[in-house]
Protein backbone atom coordinates (compact mmCIF):
# COMPACT_ATOMS: atom_id res chain seq x y z
CA UNK A 1 0.00 0.00 0.00
CA UNK A 2 2.84 2.42 0.68
CA UNK A 3 4.06 2.04 -2.92
CA UNK A 4 0.68 3.25 -4.17
CA UNK A 5 0.89 6.27 -1.86
CA UNK A 6 4.39 7.05 -3.11
CA UNK A 7 3.25 6.85 -6.73
CA UNK A 8 0.28 9.13 -6.03
CA UNK A 9 2.51 11.63 -4.21
CA UNK A 10 4.90 11.56 -7.18
CA UNK A 11 2.07 12.23 -9.64
CA UNK A 12 0.82 15.06 -7.42
CA UNK A 13 4.29 16.62 -7.29
CA UNK A 14 4.62 16.41 -11.07
CA UNK A 15 1.23 18.08 -11.52
CA UNK A 16 2.07 20.88 -9.10
CA UNK A 17 5.46 21.34 -10.73
CA UNK A 18 3.82 21.55 -14.14
CA UNK A 19 1.40 24.19 -12.88
CA UNK A 20 4.28 26.20 -11.41
CA UNK A 21 6.07 26.03 -14.76
CA UNK A 22 2.96 27.25 -16.60
CA UNK A 23 2.74 30.30 -14.33
CA UNK A 24 6.49 30.95 -14.50
CA UNK A 25 6.49 30.63 -18.30
CA UNK A 26 3.62 33.11 -18.58
CA UNK A 27 5.89 35.59 -16.80
CA UNK A 28 8.78 34.98 -19.19
CA UNK A 29 10.76 32.16 -17.63
CA UNK A 30 13.72 30.35 -19.19
CA UNK A 31 13.36 28.13 -22.24
CA UNK A 32 13.20 24.85 -20.31
CA UNK A 33 10.31 26.20 -18.22
CA UNK A 34 8.43 27.10 -21.38
CA UNK A 35 9.01 23.57 -22.65
CA UNK A 36 7.67 21.99 -19.47
CA UNK A 37 4.71 24.36 -19.55
CA UNK A 38 3.94 23.39 -23.16
CA UNK A 39 4.02 19.69 -22.25
CA UNK A 40 1.80 20.31 -19.21
CA UNK A 41 -0.76 22.24 -21.25
CA UNK A 42 -0.69 19.59 -23.96
CA UNK A 43 -1.34 16.80 -21.48
CA UNK A 44 -4.18 18.85 -20.04
CA UNK A 45 -5.76 19.13 -23.49
CA UNK A 46 -5.41 15.37 -24.01
CA UNK A 47 -7.01 14.66 -20.63
CA UNK A 48 -9.85 17.07 -21.42
CA UNK A 49 -10.47 15.42 -24.79
CA UNK A 50 -10.55 11.95 -23.24
CA UNK A 51 -12.87 13.17 -20.52
CA UNK A 52 -15.25 14.73 -23.05
CA UNK A 53 -15.41 11.68 -25.27
CA UNK A 54 -16.03 9.38 -22.32
CA UNK A 55 -18.73 11.63 -20.89
CA UNK A 56 -20.57 11.91 -24.19
CA UNK A 57 -20.79 8.17 -24.77
CA UNK A 58 -22.06 7.55 -21.25
CA UNK A 59 -24.63 10.34 -21.45
CA UNK A 60 -25.79 9.08 -24.85
CA UNK A 61 -26.30 5.55 -23.60
CA UNK A 62 -28.25 6.82 -20.58
CA UNK A 63 -30.59 8.95 -22.70
CA UNK A 64 -31.09 6.09 -25.19
CA UNK A 65 -32.13 3.68 -22.46
CA UNK A 66 -34.65 6.22 -21.11
CA UNK A 67 -36.59 6.51 -24.40
PDB file of N, H, CA, C and O in Angstrom:
ATOM      1  N   UNK A   1       0.817  -1.187   0.000  1.00  0.00           N
ATOM      2  CA  UNK A   1       0.000   0.000   0.000  1.00  0.00           C
ATOM      3  C   UNK A   1       0.863   1.254   0.000  1.00  0.00           C
ATOM      4  O   UNK A   1       0.468   2.258  -0.593  1.00  0.00           O
ATOM      5  N   UNK A   2       1.993   1.233   0.624  1.00  0.00           N
ATOM      6  H   UNK A   2       2.314   0.417   1.106  1.00  0.00           H
ATOM      7  CA  UNK A   2       2.844   2.422   0.683  1.00  0.00           C
ATOM      8  C   UNK A   2       3.414   2.755  -0.690  1.00  0.00           C
ATOM      9  O   UNK A   2       3.716   3.918  -0.957  1.00  0.00           O
ATOM     10  N   UNK A   3       3.570   1.770  -1.567  1.00  0.00           N
ATOM     11  H   UNK A   3       3.325   0.825  -1.350  1.00  0.00           H
ATOM     12  CA  UNK A   3       4.057   2.035  -2.916  1.00  0.00           C
ATOM     13  C   UNK A   3       3.015   2.844  -3.686  1.00  0.00           C
ATOM     14  O   UNK A   3       3.361   3.761  -4.430  1.00  0.00           O
ATOM     15  N   UNK A   4       1.754   2.507  -3.507  1.00  0.00           N
ATOM     16  H   UNK A   4       1.472   1.762  -2.901  1.00  0.00           H
ATOM     17  CA  UNK A   4       0.682   3.254  -4.169  1.00  0.00           C
ATOM     18  C   UNK A   4       0.679   4.701  -3.695  1.00  0.00           C
ATOM     19  O   UNK A   4       0.523   5.620  -4.499  1.00  0.00           O
ATOM     20  N   UNK A   5       0.850   4.904  -2.402  1.00  0.00           N
ATOM     21  H   UNK A   5       0.977   4.157  -1.749  1.00  0.00           H
ATOM     22  CA  UNK A   5       0.889   6.265  -1.855  1.00  0.00           C
ATOM     23  C   UNK A   5       2.075   7.027  -2.430  1.00  0.00           C
ATOM     24  O   UNK A   5       1.944   8.204  -2.768  1.00  0.00           O
ATOM     25  N   UNK A   6       3.216   6.387  -2.544  1.00  0.00           N
ATOM     26  H   UNK A   6       3.323   5.431  -2.269  1.00  0.00           H
ATOM     27  CA  UNK A   6       4.391   7.052  -3.110  1.00  0.00           C
ATOM     28  C   UNK A   6       4.173   7.425  -4.574  1.00  0.00           C
ATOM     29  O   UNK A   6       4.584   8.502  -5.006  1.00  0.00           O
ATOM     30  N   UNK A   7       3.538   6.557  -5.328  1.00  0.00           N
ATOM     31  H   UNK A   7       3.204   5.682  -4.976  1.00  0.00           H
ATOM     32  CA  UNK A   7       3.247   6.852  -6.732  1.00  0.00           C
ATOM     33  C   UNK A   7       2.281   8.031  -6.830  1.00  0.00           C
ATOM     34  O   UNK A   7       2.482   8.930  -7.647  1.00  0.00           O
ATOM     35  N   UNK A   8       1.242   8.032  -6.008  1.00  0.00           N
ATOM     36  H   UNK A   8       1.079   7.302  -5.345  1.00  0.00           H
ATOM     37  CA  UNK A   8       0.282   9.135  -6.029  1.00  0.00           C
ATOM     38  C   UNK A   8       0.923  10.457  -5.612  1.00  0.00           C
ATOM     39  O   UNK A   8       0.621  11.501  -6.189  1.00  0.00           O
ATOM     40  N   UNK A   9       1.794  10.418  -4.627  1.00  0.00           N
ATOM     41  H   UNK A   9       2.040   9.570  -4.158  1.00  0.00           H
ATOM     42  CA  UNK A   9       2.513  11.626  -4.214  1.00  0.00           C
ATOM     43  C   UNK A   9       3.412  12.109  -5.346  1.00  0.00           C
ATOM     44  O   UNK A   9       3.518  13.312  -5.585  1.00  0.00           O
ATOM     45  N   UNK A  10       4.057  11.182  -6.041  1.00  0.00           N
ATOM     46  H   UNK A  10       3.970  10.204  -5.847  1.00  0.00           H
ATOM     47  CA  UNK A  10       4.905  11.555  -7.177  1.00  0.00           C
ATOM     48  C   UNK A  10       4.108  12.204  -8.293  1.00  0.00           C
ATOM     49  O   UNK A  10       4.549  13.197  -8.871  1.00  0.00           O
ATOM     50  N   UNK A  11       2.935  11.654  -8.605  1.00  0.00           N
ATOM     51  H   UNK A  11       2.577  10.847  -8.135  1.00  0.00           H
ATOM     52  CA  UNK A  11       2.075  12.234  -9.636  1.00  0.00           C
ATOM     53  C   UNK A  11       1.597  13.623  -9.205  1.00  0.00           C
ATOM     54  O   UNK A  11       1.540  14.545 -10.019  1.00  0.00           O
ATOM     55  N   UNK A  12       1.260  13.762  -7.940  1.00  0.00           N
ATOM     56  H   UNK A  12       1.306  13.013  -7.280  1.00  0.00           H
ATOM     57  CA  UNK A  12       0.825  15.059  -7.425  1.00  0.00           C
ATOM     58  C   UNK A  12       1.945  16.094  -7.528  1.00  0.00           C
ATOM     59  O   UNK A  12       1.698  17.237  -7.913  1.00  0.00           O
ATOM     60  N   UNK A  13       3.155  15.706  -7.192  1.00  0.00           N
ATOM     61  H   UNK A  13       3.355  14.777  -6.879  1.00  0.00           H
ATOM     62  CA  UNK A  13       4.293  16.624  -7.288  1.00  0.00           C
ATOM     63  C   UNK A  13       4.572  17.029  -8.732  1.00  0.00           C
ATOM     64  O   UNK A  13       4.902  18.183  -9.005  1.00  0.00           O
ATOM     65  N   UNK A  14       4.439  16.076  -9.659  1.00  0.00           N
ATOM     66  H   UNK A  14       4.171  15.138  -9.438  1.00  0.00           H
ATOM     67  CA  UNK A  14       4.619  16.407 -11.074  1.00  0.00           C
ATOM     68  C   UNK A  14       3.548  17.384 -11.549  1.00  0.00           C
ATOM     69  O   UNK A  14       3.846  18.315 -12.296  1.00  0.00           O
ATOM     70  N   UNK A  15       2.314  17.180 -11.124  1.00  0.00           N
ATOM     71  H   UNK A  15       2.072  16.424 -10.517  1.00  0.00           H
ATOM     72  CA  UNK A  15       1.231  18.075 -11.522  1.00  0.00           C
ATOM     73  C   UNK A  15       1.440  19.474 -10.962  1.00  0.00           C
ATOM     74  O   UNK A  15       1.257  20.461 -11.675  1.00  0.00           O
ATOM     75  N   UNK A  16       1.818  19.568  -9.706  1.00  0.00           N
ATOM     76  H   UNK A  16       1.967  18.766  -9.127  1.00  0.00           H
ATOM     77  CA  UNK A  16       2.066  20.878  -9.098  1.00  0.00           C
ATOM     78  C   UNK A  16       3.257  21.550  -9.767  1.00  0.00           C
ATOM     79  O   UNK A  16       3.224  22.750 -10.037  1.00  0.00           O
ATOM     80  N   UNK A  17       4.307  20.783 -10.034  1.00  0.00           N
ATOM     81  H   UNK A  17       4.335  19.808  -9.815  1.00  0.00           H
ATOM     82  CA  UNK A  17       5.464  21.340 -10.729  1.00  0.00           C
ATOM     83  C   UNK A  17       5.118  21.842 -12.117  1.00  0.00           C
ATOM     84  O   UNK A  17       5.621  22.879 -12.549  1.00  0.00           O
ATOM     85  N   UNK A  18       4.263  21.113 -12.815  1.00  0.00           N
ATOM     86  H   UNK A  18       3.854  20.270 -12.463  1.00  0.00           H
ATOM     87  CA  UNK A  18       3.818  21.555 -14.135  1.00  0.00           C
ATOM     88  C   UNK A  18       3.033  22.849 -14.056  1.00  0.00           C
ATOM     89  O   UNK A  18       3.206  23.736 -14.892  1.00  0.00           O
ATOM     90  N   UNK A  19       2.173  22.960 -13.058  1.00  0.00           N
ATOM     91  H   UNK A  19       2.033  22.239 -12.379  1.00  0.00           H
ATOM     92  CA  UNK A  19       1.401  24.193 -12.884  1.00  0.00           C
ATOM     93  C   UNK A  19       2.316  25.374 -12.555  1.00  0.00           C
ATOM     94  O   UNK A  19       2.106  26.481 -13.052  1.00  0.00           O
ATOM     95  N   UNK A  20       3.309  25.146 -11.737  1.00  0.00           N
ATOM     96  H   UNK A  20       3.480  24.247 -11.334  1.00  0.00           H
ATOM     97  CA  UNK A  20       4.275  26.200 -11.414  1.00  0.00           C
ATOM     98  C   UNK A  20       5.005  26.637 -12.675  1.00  0.00           C
ATOM     99  O   UNK A  20       5.229  27.830 -12.880  1.00  0.00           O
ATOM    100  N   UNK A  21       5.374  25.695 -13.509  1.00  0.00           N
ATOM    101  H   UNK A  21       5.192  24.726 -13.343  1.00  0.00           H
ATOM    102  CA  UNK A  21       6.068  26.032 -14.757  1.00  0.00           C
ATOM    103  C   UNK A  21       5.175  26.817 -15.700  1.00  0.00           C
ATOM    104  O   UNK A  21       5.655  27.713 -16.394  1.00  0.00           O
ATOM    105  N   UNK A  22       3.886  26.503 -15.744  1.00  0.00           N
ATOM    106  H   UNK A  22       3.495  25.775 -15.181  1.00  0.00           H
ATOM    107  CA  UNK A  22       2.964  27.253 -16.602  1.00  0.00           C
ATOM    108  C   UNK A  22       2.903  28.709 -16.152  1.00  0.00           C
ATOM    109  O   UNK A  22       2.950  29.619 -16.980  1.00  0.00           O
ATOM    110  N   UNK A  23       2.798  28.931 -14.847  1.00  0.00           N
ATOM    111  H   UNK A  23       2.760  28.192 -14.174  1.00  0.00           H
ATOM    112  CA  UNK A  23       2.739  30.298 -14.333  1.00  0.00           C
ATOM    113  C   UNK A  23       4.055  31.016 -14.584  1.00  0.00           C
ATOM    114  O   UNK A  23       4.063  32.170 -15.013  1.00  0.00           O
ATOM    115  N   UNK A  24       5.172  30.339 -14.318  1.00  0.00           N
ATOM    116  H   UNK A  24       5.166  29.402 -13.969  1.00  0.00           H
ATOM    117  CA  UNK A  24       6.486  30.946 -14.504  1.00  0.00           C
ATOM    118  C   UNK A  24       6.724  31.275 -15.975  1.00  0.00           C
ATOM    119  O   UNK A  24       7.278  32.327 -16.291  1.00  0.00           O
ATOM    120  N   UNK A  25       6.315  30.395 -16.866  1.00  0.00           N
ATOM    121  H   UNK A  25       5.865  29.540 -16.610  1.00  0.00           H
ATOM    122  CA  UNK A  25       6.492  30.626 -18.303  1.00  0.00           C
ATOM    123  C   UNK A  25       5.651  31.809 -18.773  1.00  0.00           C
ATOM    124  O   UNK A  25       6.071  32.555 -19.656  1.00  0.00           O
ATOM    125  N   UNK A  26       4.468  31.984 -18.191  1.00  0.00           N
ATOM    126  H   UNK A  26       4.126  31.378 -17.473  1.00  0.00           H
ATOM    127  CA  UNK A  26       3.623  33.115 -18.575  1.00  0.00           C
ATOM    128  C   UNK A  26       4.260  34.437 -18.170  1.00  0.00           C
ATOM    129  O   UNK A  26       3.912  35.488 -18.709  1.00  0.00           O
ATOM    130  N   UNK A  27       5.184  34.390 -17.230  1.00  0.00           N
ATOM    131  H   UNK A  27       5.467  33.536 -16.792  1.00  0.00           H
ATOM    132  CA  UNK A  27       5.887  35.593 -16.795  1.00  0.00           C
ATOM    133  C   UNK A  27       7.260  35.714 -17.441  1.00  0.00           C
ATOM    134  O   UNK A  27       8.064  36.559 -17.045  1.00  0.00           O
ATOM    135  N   UNK A  28       7.531  34.864 -18.441  1.00  0.00           N
ATOM    136  H   UNK A  28       6.878  34.178 -18.762  1.00  0.00           H
ATOM    137  CA  UNK A  28       8.777  34.981 -19.191  1.00  0.00           C
ATOM    138  C   UNK A  28       9.940  34.208 -18.605  1.00  0.00           C
ATOM    139  O   UNK A  28      11.050  34.733 -18.524  1.00  0.00           O
ATOM    140  N   UNK A  29       9.710  32.991 -18.202  1.00  0.00           N
ATOM    141  H   UNK A  29       8.808  32.564 -18.268  1.00  0.00           H
ATOM    142  CA  UNK A  29      10.765  32.163 -17.627  1.00  0.00           C
ATOM    143  C   UNK A  29      11.736  31.662 -18.679  1.00  0.00           C
ATOM    144  O   UNK A  29      11.585  31.959 -19.864  1.00  0.00           O
ATOM    145  N   UNK A  30      12.731  30.904 -18.247  1.00  0.00           N
ATOM    146  H   UNK A  30      12.853  30.663 -17.284  1.00  0.00           H
ATOM    147  CA  UNK A  30      13.715  30.352 -19.186  1.00  0.00           C
ATOM    148  C   UNK A  30      13.091  29.360 -20.167  1.00  0.00           C
ATOM    149  O   UNK A  30      11.937  28.958 -20.020  1.00  0.00           O
ATOM    150  N   UNK A  31      13.878  28.979 -21.165  1.00  0.00           N
ATOM    151  H   UNK A  31      14.816  29.306 -21.284  1.00  0.00           H
ATOM    152  CA  UNK A  31      13.360  28.129 -22.237  1.00  0.00           C
ATOM    153  C   UNK A  31      12.879  26.777 -21.722  1.00  0.00           C
ATOM    154  O   UNK A  31      11.845  26.285 -22.177  1.00  0.00           O
ATOM    155  N   UNK A  32      13.604  26.161 -20.782  1.00  0.00           N
ATOM    156  H   UNK A  32      14.443  26.560 -20.413  1.00  0.00           H
ATOM    157  CA  UNK A  32      13.201  24.846 -20.311  1.00  0.00           C
ATOM    158  C   UNK A  32      11.863  24.919 -19.573  1.00  0.00           C
ATOM    159  O   UNK A  32      11.086  23.965 -19.607  1.00  0.00           O
ATOM    160  N   UNK A  33      11.593  26.039 -18.911  1.00  0.00           N
ATOM    161  H   UNK A  33      12.224  26.814 -18.884  1.00  0.00           H
ATOM    162  CA  UNK A  33      10.313  26.199 -18.218  1.00  0.00           C
ATOM    163  C   UNK A  33       9.187  26.302 -19.233  1.00  0.00           C
ATOM    164  O   UNK A  33       8.103  25.758 -19.023  1.00  0.00           O
ATOM    165  N   UNK A  34       9.443  26.999 -20.334  1.00  0.00           N
ATOM    166  H   UNK A  34      10.323  27.441 -20.505  1.00  0.00           H
ATOM    167  CA  UNK A  34       8.425  27.100 -21.381  1.00  0.00           C
ATOM    168  C   UNK A  34       8.157  25.743 -22.017  1.00  0.00           C
ATOM    169  O   UNK A  34       7.028  25.448 -22.409  1.00  0.00           O
ATOM    170  N   UNK A  35       9.191  24.921 -22.120  1.00  0.00           N
ATOM    171  H   UNK A  35      10.108  25.160 -21.802  1.00  0.00           H
ATOM    172  CA  UNK A  35       9.006  23.570 -22.650  1.00  0.00           C
ATOM    173  C   UNK A  35       8.164  22.711 -21.731  1.00  0.00           C
ATOM    174  O   UNK A  35       7.257  22.012 -22.184  1.00  0.00           O
ATOM    175  N   UNK A  36       8.458  22.759 -20.439  1.00  0.00           N
ATOM    176  H   UNK A  36       9.195  23.327 -20.070  1.00  0.00           H
ATOM    177  CA  UNK A  36       7.674  21.986 -19.466  1.00  0.00           C
ATOM    178  C   UNK A  36       6.235  22.486 -19.442  1.00  0.00           C
ATOM    179  O   UNK A  36       5.302  21.691 -19.335  1.00  0.00           O
ATOM    180  N   UNK A  37       6.052  23.795 -19.541  1.00  0.00           N
ATOM    181  H   UNK A  37       6.810  24.441 -19.628  1.00  0.00           H
ATOM    182  CA  UNK A  37       4.706  24.362 -19.553  1.00  0.00           C
ATOM    183  C   UNK A  37       3.933  23.894 -20.785  1.00  0.00           C
ATOM    184  O   UNK A  37       2.746  23.581 -20.694  1.00  0.00           O
ATOM    185  N   UNK A  38       4.604  23.846 -21.930  1.00  0.00           N
ATOM    186  H   UNK A  38       5.569  24.100 -22.004  1.00  0.00           H
ATOM    187  CA  UNK A  38       3.939  23.393 -23.155  1.00  0.00           C
ATOM    188  C   UNK A  38       3.506  21.938 -23.025  1.00  0.00           C
ATOM    189  O   UNK A  38       2.405  21.576 -23.440  1.00  0.00           O
ATOM    190  N   UNK A  39       4.362  21.107 -22.453  1.00  0.00           N
ATOM    191  H   UNK A  39       5.257  21.401 -22.116  1.00  0.00           H
ATOM    192  CA  UNK A  39       4.019  19.688 -22.250  1.00  0.00           C
ATOM    193  C   UNK A  39       2.848  19.568 -21.274  1.00  0.00           C
ATOM    194  O   UNK A  39       1.932  18.775 -21.493  1.00  0.00           O
ATOM    195  N   UNK A  40       2.878  20.348 -20.210  1.00  0.00           N
ATOM    196  H   UNK A  40       3.622  20.992 -20.032  1.00  0.00           H
ATOM    197  CA  UNK A  40       1.804  20.309 -19.213  1.00  0.00           C
ATOM    198  C   UNK A  40       0.472  20.713 -19.834  1.00  0.00           C
ATOM    199  O   UNK A  40      -0.546  20.056 -19.616  1.00  0.00           O
ATOM    200  N   UNK A  41       0.484  21.799 -20.611  1.00  0.00           N
ATOM    201  H   UNK A  41       1.311  22.332 -20.789  1.00  0.00           H
ATOM    202  CA  UNK A  41      -0.756  22.241 -21.255  1.00  0.00           C
ATOM    203  C   UNK A  41      -1.234  21.228 -22.289  1.00  0.00           C
ATOM    204  O   UNK A  41      -2.437  21.015 -22.437  1.00  0.00           O
ATOM    205  N   UNK A  42      -0.314  20.610 -22.996  1.00  0.00           N
ATOM    206  H   UNK A  42       0.664  20.783 -22.875  1.00  0.00           H
ATOM    207  CA  UNK A  42      -0.692  19.588 -23.965  1.00  0.00           C
ATOM    208  C   UNK A  42      -1.327  18.384 -23.307  1.00  0.00           C
ATOM    209  O   UNK A  42      -2.329  17.862 -23.796  1.00  0.00           O
ATOM    210  N   UNK A  43      -0.753  17.939 -22.202  1.00  0.00           N
ATOM    211  H   UNK A  43       0.061  18.363 -21.805  1.00  0.00           H
ATOM    212  CA  UNK A  43      -1.336  16.803 -21.480  1.00  0.00           C
ATOM    213  C   UNK A  43      -2.706  17.160 -20.908  1.00  0.00           C
ATOM    214  O   UNK A  43      -3.592  16.308 -20.832  1.00  0.00           O
ATOM    215  N   UNK A  44      -2.878  18.408 -20.509  1.00  0.00           N
ATOM    216  H   UNK A  44      -2.159  19.100 -20.571  1.00  0.00           H
ATOM    217  CA  UNK A  44      -4.185  18.853 -20.038  1.00  0.00           C
ATOM    218  C   UNK A  44      -5.230  18.802 -21.135  1.00  0.00           C
ATOM    219  O   UNK A  44      -6.374  18.417 -20.893  1.00  0.00           O
ATOM    220  N   UNK A  45      -4.839  19.191 -22.347  1.00  0.00           N
ATOM    221  H   UNK A  45      -3.909  19.504 -22.544  1.00  0.00           H
ATOM    222  CA  UNK A  45      -5.762  19.126 -23.485  1.00  0.00           C
ATOM    223  C   UNK A  45      -6.128  17.679 -23.811  1.00  0.00           C
ATOM    224  O   UNK A  45      -7.281  17.379 -24.119  1.00  0.00           O
ATOM    225  N   UNK A  46      -5.142  16.786 -23.741  1.00  0.00           N
ATOM    226  H   UNK A  46      -4.205  17.029 -23.491  1.00  0.00           H
ATOM    227  CA  UNK A  46      -5.414  15.366 -24.006  1.00  0.00           C
ATOM    228  C   UNK A  46      -6.376  14.812 -22.955  1.00  0.00           C
ATOM    229  O   UNK A  46      -7.322  14.098 -23.288  1.00  0.00           O
ATOM    230  N   UNK A  47      -6.133  15.142 -21.695  1.00  0.00           N
ATOM    231  H   UNK A  47      -5.364  15.722 -21.425  1.00  0.00           H
ATOM    232  CA  UNK A  47      -7.010  14.662 -20.629  1.00  0.00           C
ATOM    233  C   UNK A  47      -8.419  15.212 -20.793  1.00  0.00           C
ATOM    234  O   UNK A  47      -9.394  14.503 -20.545  1.00  0.00           O
ATOM    235  N   UNK A  48      -8.534  16.472 -21.208  1.00  0.00           N
ATOM    236  H   UNK A  48      -7.742  17.048 -21.409  1.00  0.00           H
ATOM    237  CA  UNK A  48      -9.849  17.074 -21.421  1.00  0.00           C
ATOM    238  C   UNK A  48     -10.581  16.386 -22.570  1.00  0.00           C
ATOM    239  O   UNK A  48     -11.785  16.143 -22.487  1.00  0.00           O
ATOM    240  N   UNK A  49      -9.855  16.075 -23.641  1.00  0.00           N
ATOM    241  H   UNK A  49      -8.877  16.273 -23.708  1.00  0.00           H
ATOM    242  CA  UNK A  49     -10.475  15.423 -24.791  1.00  0.00           C
ATOM    243  C   UNK A  49     -10.951  14.016 -24.426  1.00  0.00           C
ATOM    244  O   UNK A  49     -12.036  13.603 -24.835  1.00  0.00           O
ATOM    245  N   UNK A  50     -10.159  13.295 -23.674  1.00  0.00           N
ATOM    246  H   UNK A  50      -9.278  13.631 -23.342  1.00  0.00           H
ATOM    247  CA  UNK A  50     -10.545  11.945 -23.243  1.00  0.00           C
ATOM    248  C   UNK A  50     -11.756  12.025 -22.319  1.00  0.00           C
ATOM    249  O   UNK A  50     -12.668  11.203 -22.409  1.00  0.00           O
ATOM    250  N   UNK A  51     -11.760  13.001 -21.447  1.00  0.00           N
ATOM    251  H   UNK A  51     -11.019  13.669 -21.375  1.00  0.00           H
ATOM    252  CA  UNK A  51     -12.872  13.168 -20.523  1.00  0.00           C
ATOM    253  C   UNK A  51     -14.162  13.498 -21.271  1.00  0.00           C
ATOM    254  O   UNK A  51     -15.228  12.982 -20.937  1.00  0.00           O
ATOM    255  N   UNK A  52     -14.059  14.360 -22.282  1.00  0.00           N
ATOM    256  H   UNK A  52     -13.193  14.779 -22.553  1.00  0.00           H
ATOM    257  CA  UNK A  52     -15.251  14.734 -23.049  1.00  0.00           C
ATOM    258  C   UNK A  52     -15.805  13.552 -23.825  1.00  0.00           C
ATOM    259  O   UNK A  52     -17.015  13.328 -23.840  1.00  0.00           O
ATOM    260  N   UNK A  53     -14.934  12.802 -24.464  1.00  0.00           N
ATOM    261  H   UNK A  53     -13.951  12.984 -24.453  1.00  0.00           H
ATOM    262  CA  UNK A  53     -15.414  11.680 -25.272  1.00  0.00           C
ATOM    263  C   UNK A  53     -16.018  10.599 -24.388  1.00  0.00           C
ATOM    264  O   UNK A  53     -17.004   9.974 -24.779  1.00  0.00           O
ATOM    265  N   UNK A  54     -15.470  10.366 -23.236  1.00  0.00           N
ATOM    266  H   UNK A  54     -14.670  10.874 -22.918  1.00  0.00           H
ATOM    267  CA  UNK A  54     -16.026   9.377 -22.316  1.00  0.00           C
ATOM    268  C   UNK A  54     -17.352   9.827 -21.744  1.00  0.00           C
ATOM    269  O   UNK A  54     -18.259   9.012 -21.575  1.00  0.00           O
ATOM    270  N   UNK A  55     -17.484  11.111 -21.442  1.00  0.00           N
ATOM    271  H   UNK A  55     -16.747  11.773 -21.579  1.00  0.00           H
ATOM    272  CA  UNK A  55     -18.728  11.632 -20.887  1.00  0.00           C
ATOM    273  C   UNK A  55     -19.853  11.612 -21.894  1.00  0.00           C
ATOM    274  O   UNK A  55     -21.001  11.349 -21.535  1.00  0.00           O
ATOM    275  N   UNK A  56     -19.544  11.887 -23.153  1.00  0.00           N
ATOM    276  H   UNK A  56     -18.612  12.100 -23.445  1.00  0.00           H
ATOM    277  CA  UNK A  56     -20.573  11.908 -24.190  1.00  0.00           C
ATOM    278  C   UNK A  56     -21.153  10.526 -24.420  1.00  0.00           C
ATOM    279  O   UNK A  56     -22.369  10.373 -24.539  1.00  0.00           O
ATOM    280  N   UNK A  57     -20.293   9.518 -24.482  1.00  0.00           N
ATOM    281  H   UNK A  57     -19.306   9.643 -24.385  1.00  0.00           H
ATOM    282  CA  UNK A  57     -20.790   8.174 -24.770  1.00  0.00           C
ATOM    283  C   UNK A  57     -21.639   7.654 -23.612  1.00  0.00           C
ATOM    284  O   UNK A  57     -22.628   6.957 -23.836  1.00  0.00           O
ATOM    285  N   UNK A  58     -21.264   7.985 -22.388  1.00  0.00           N
ATOM    286  H   UNK A  58     -20.460   8.551 -22.207  1.00  0.00           H
ATOM    287  CA  UNK A  58     -22.056   7.551 -21.245  1.00  0.00           C
ATOM    288  C   UNK A  58     -23.395   8.271 -21.209  1.00  0.00           C
ATOM    289  O   UNK A  58     -24.429   7.655 -20.949  1.00  0.00           O
ATOM    290  N   UNK A  59     -23.377   9.576 -21.470  1.00  0.00           N
ATOM    291  H   UNK A  59     -22.537  10.076 -21.680  1.00  0.00           H
ATOM    292  CA  UNK A  59     -24.631  10.339 -21.448  1.00  0.00           C
ATOM    293  C   UNK A  59     -25.547   9.867 -22.572  1.00  0.00           C
ATOM    294  O   UNK A  59     -26.761   9.784 -22.385  1.00  0.00           O
ATOM    295  N   UNK A  60     -24.983   9.557 -23.731  1.00  0.00           N
ATOM    296  H   UNK A  60     -23.997   9.624 -23.883  1.00  0.00           H
ATOM    297  CA  UNK A  60     -25.787   9.082 -24.848  1.00  0.00           C
ATOM    298  C   UNK A  60     -26.440   7.750 -24.550  1.00  0.00           C
ATOM    299  O   UNK A  60     -27.599   7.533 -24.904  1.00  0.00           O
ATOM    300  N   UNK A  61     -25.713   6.859 -23.906  1.00  0.00           N
ATOM    301  H   UNK A  61     -24.772   7.036 -23.619  1.00  0.00           H
ATOM    302  CA  UNK A  61     -26.298   5.551 -23.601  1.00  0.00           C
ATOM    303  C   UNK A  61     -27.369   5.677 -22.533  1.00  0.00           C
ATOM    304  O   UNK A  61     -28.335   4.914 -22.544  1.00  0.00           O
ATOM    305  N   UNK A  62     -27.223   6.620 -21.609  1.00  0.00           N
ATOM    306  H   UNK A  62     -26.438   7.240 -21.600  1.00  0.00           H
ATOM    307  CA  UNK A  62     -28.251   6.823 -20.578  1.00  0.00           C
ATOM    308  C   UNK A  62     -29.517   7.385 -21.183  1.00  0.00           C
ATOM    309  O   UNK A  62     -30.613   6.962 -20.816  1.00  0.00           O
ATOM    310  N   UNK A  63     -29.392   8.346 -22.116  1.00  0.00           N
ATOM    311  H   UNK A  63     -28.501   8.689 -22.414  1.00  0.00           H
ATOM    312  CA  UNK A  63     -30.590   8.949 -22.702  1.00  0.00           C
ATOM    313  C   UNK A  63     -31.274   7.955 -23.652  1.00  0.00           C
ATOM    314  O   UNK A  63     -32.498   7.975 -23.782  1.00  0.00           O
ATOM    315  N   UNK A  64     -30.500   7.088 -24.316  1.00  0.00           N
ATOM    316  H   UNK A  64     -29.506   7.071 -24.211  1.00  0.00           H
ATOM    317  CA  UNK A  64     -31.094   6.092 -25.193  1.00  0.00           C
ATOM    318  C   UNK A  64     -31.905   5.069 -24.420  1.00  0.00           C
ATOM    319  O   UNK A  64     -32.954   4.620 -24.882  1.00  0.00           O
ATOM    320  N   UNK A  65     -31.413   4.696 -23.228  1.00  0.00           N
ATOM    321  H   UNK A  65     -30.561   5.061 -22.852  1.00  0.00           H
ATOM    322  CA  UNK A  65     -32.126   3.683 -22.457  1.00  0.00           C
ATOM    323  C   UNK A  65     -33.401   4.256 -21.836  1.00  0.00           C
ATOM    324  O   UNK A  65     -34.311   3.505 -21.485  1.00  0.00           O
ATOM    325  N   UNK A  66     -33.474   5.616 -21.696  1.00  0.00           N
ATOM    326  H   UNK A  66     -32.735   6.226 -21.982  1.00  0.00           H
ATOM    327  CA  UNK A  66     -34.652   6.223 -21.109  1.00  0.00           C
ATOM    328  C   UNK A  66     -35.791   6.410 -22.090  1.00  0.00           C
ATOM    329  O   UNK A  66     -36.917   6.675 -21.671  1.00  0.00           O
ATOM    330  N   UNK A  67     -35.531   6.279 -23.391  1.00  0.00           N
ATOM    331  H   UNK A  67     -34.616   6.064 -23.731  1.00  0.00           H
ATOM    332  CA  UNK A  67     -36.587   6.513 -24.397  1.00  0.00           C
ATOM    333  C   UNK A  67     -37.540   5.393 -24.486  1.00  0.00           C
ATOM    334  O   UNK A  67     -38.478   5.442 -25.283  1.00  0.00           O
TER     335      UNK A  67
END
